[in-house]
Amino acid sequence: MLVRDRGSRHDALEVLLVQRNLRSVFAQGAHVFPGGAVDAADGDPLLAQYCTGLDDIRASERLGLQGGGLAYWVAAIRECFEEAGILLASDRDGNLLSLSDPATAARFAGHRDAMRRGERRLLEVCRDEELALATDCLHYVAHWITPVGPPRRFDTRFFVALAPQGQAASHDAGETIADEWVVPQEALERSRQGQIEILRPTAHNLGILEGFSNVAALLQSVDTIDVTIEPHDLS
């Protein structure tokens, strides 16, 4: 869940939603947070060297796993970049990556396209661009597991992070066909009115965000939010 404050007065919190392709196998046309499956490459020990402020031991403890927890943080960063064009990473000077320079933006757009085609890995982008993944900026919020029975089941972890300045969201025109920044209350109301489709876990997490007036208030309390396991249908 990428969040930011609305306007210069910081009077409301906005969250990024992307719309799934109408031809998707699952949840066609639904408005969701950027995300996807954890790939084997997300757990590459070499990639762990590029993660800031978090190692696999602490990440696994946070998720209640024996090991491999850091891969979830890496997957969240990778999927945000591939699906929404936002890369949570720091440059060689320790500053969050900015893509405000057109030449830099074009270069990273090329990295993104190559990663989506399977021609590049996040590890290679980090190495070549001298980046560190901002894993310490992602906060774990919730855990949803769908019930036994349906042929497709999902075991999903949700994170929240402040979207970096100097980067603009853009859907990938493949898995996602639209993107928008929206106040959580407004998204939930549009869903109730049938204007957009929002899955139950998405709505639940929008409800969490709805309780905060701005990003600062959210981040001050995010580590105290109860991580919930909700074995509900995703319809």
N, C-alpha and C positions, 0 to 999 in steps of 0.2 A: 504494500500500500504506500505509494508515493504521495506525500502531502506537502502543502505549501500554504502560506497565508494569502488571503485575498486582498489585493490592493495595498497601498502604502500605509493604511491605518491598521492593518492586521486585525480586522474586525470579524473575520470568519476564516475557518479552516476549509481548504479545498483538497480533494483527493482526485487522483487520476484514474479514470475508467477507460477501458478500451472495449470496443465491440467485437465479438467473435465473428468470424466469417459465417455467412449464411449457409455455407456448404460444409461446415464442420461436422464431424461425426457426433460430437457431444456439445450440447448447449448452443445450438446454432443461433446466432444473432444476439446472444445475451451480453449484457454489459458486465464486465469483470475487471479485477485487478490484473496487471501483467503477471504472468507466471507460467509454469509448465513443469515438466518432469525433471527429476535429478538425473543427469547423465553420468556415465562412468567417469568421464574426463573431469567432472566437477570435484571428484575426490582424489585427483592426482596429487601425490605428496609434493611434487615440485610446485604446484599452484599454491599450496599452503604457505609457501615461503613469501608469497606476494600478498598475504592477508594481514591487515592491520588490526592489532589489539585483540586478536582472538585466535586460539588454537583449537585443534580437534578435541582435545580433552575437555576444555571448558564448553565448547559448543555442544558436544555430545551430552554432557551433564545437564545442560540447559534444556535439551530436548528429551531427556530421559532415555538415551540410547547408550549401548555399549561402546559404540565407535561410529565414525563416519558422519558425525553431526555437522562438521564444518562444510561439507559438501552442500548442505541445504542453503547456507548463507551464500556460497558461491553460485549455486543455481539461481537463487533469487536475483543476484546481481546480473548474471548472464542473461536471464530471461527478460529483465527490465531493459537491457540494452538491445536485445534482439527484437523484442516486441514493441517497445515504446521509444527506443532511441536514446534512453538516458543511462549513462554509465556511472555508477557510484564508485569512483576511484580517485586517488590522489596522484598528483604529478611528482616529479623528482624533488620539488621544493616543499612537499607536504601539503600543498593546496588542493582543494577539491577541483577536479578536472573541469575546465571551462571550454566550451566549444563556440565561444562568441566570435573567434577569428574564423572567417570563411574558409581559409585554407585548412585549418585544423579540423573544422567541421566536415569538410569534404573528405579529408583523410580518414576520419573515424567513420563516416558513412560507408566508405569502402571496406573498412574492417567489419562493420556490422553486416553488410551484404555478404561478405566472404564467410563470416561465421554462420549465417543463416543457410548458406549453400553447403556448409560442411567443409569448406576449403581452408578455414582458419580456426584455431582454438583460442579461447580466452587467454590461456597461458602464453601463447605467442604474441598476442596483442600487449599483454602486460610486459613481457620481456622487451619487445621492440620499442614500445613507447615509454618504457621505464615508469610504469604505473604500479601503485599499490592498491589493491581492492579495499574499499572502505567498509570492511565487514563490521567494524566497531560502530558504524552508523546505522546498522540494521538492528531493530529491536523485535524480538520474538513476541508474538501476541496471542496466537490461538492455534489449535490443532483440531481438525475435523476429519472424521472417518465415516464413510457411508456404511450402512448396515449390510449384513450378509443377505444374499438373495439375488440381487440384480447381477447380470453378467459383467457389468463394468463397475468396479469399486474404486474409490478414491481415498487416499490417505494424504491429507494436505496440511502443510504448515503455513501460517500467515505471519508476515513480518511488516513492520512499518518503518519508513525512513523519510527524512526531509529531502525533498528534491533539490539538487544542487543548482545554484544560480549559474547562469551562463550556458545552460543546456535547455533545449526546447523539446518537448515530447512530440513524437510522430509515430503513428501506427505503421506497421510493416507492410500493409497492403497485401498480406498473404493470410496469415492466421488471424490478423485483426484488420478491420476495415474502417474504423473510425476511432478517434480519441477525443476526450474532453476532460477539462478540469471542472469539478462540480462540488458544491457544498453537500455534505452527506444528507442533510435533511431534505434538500431539494431532490436528490437522486431517489431517496426513499418515497417521497411524495409522487414523483413521476412514475415510479414502479406501481404504487397503489392505484394510480389512475390508468394503468395499462399502457402508458406511453413508451416505456422501456421494460425489458425483461431483466430482472435481477434474481440470481439464485439465492437460496436461503442462507448459505454461509456468507455470501457477499453482503446480504442485507444485515446479518448479525454483526459483521465487522463494521459496516457503515454505522450501525447503532452504537458501537463502541466509540467511533470517531465523533459521532453526533454530540457526545457529552462534553466536548472540549471546544472552547471558543477560539483558540488559535494553536499554532504548532508548539509554541513554548509551553503552554499548559499541558499539552499532550505529552511532550517529551519529559516533562518533570514527573509525570505519573506513570509513564508507559511500563516501567519495570515492575510496577505494583499491580498491573492489570492481571486478573486471574486468567491463566491459560486454561481454556476449556476444551474438553473432548466431547463433541456433539455427534452421536451416531444417528444423524438424521438423513432422510432422503434429500437429494440435491434439487428436487423439482421445485 
